[in-house]
Amino acid sequence: MNTQLPPHSKISYPSVPNDTFKWSSGSDVQATWRKHGWTPPSEHMTPPPPEKKVDEAFQPLRRFK
């Protein structure tokens, strides 16, 4: 295993000014930020249109030069 980091990179660990905070991986970050009034920008966006299903029997012609 290569233990050297690429140039100009570093490892950053989460830092919180609260001594009782216990960091664990897999936490729900959005839920934590929502407690403080944050909402994701995508929440107010209209959903994208459904994808069109292409009939597998019909394939558009591909032109090659």
Secondary structure as UniProt FT lines:
FT   TURN            7..8
FT   TURN            19..20
FT   TURN            25..26
FT   HELIX           29..35
FT   TURN            36..37
FT   HELIX           41..44
FT   TURN            56..57
//
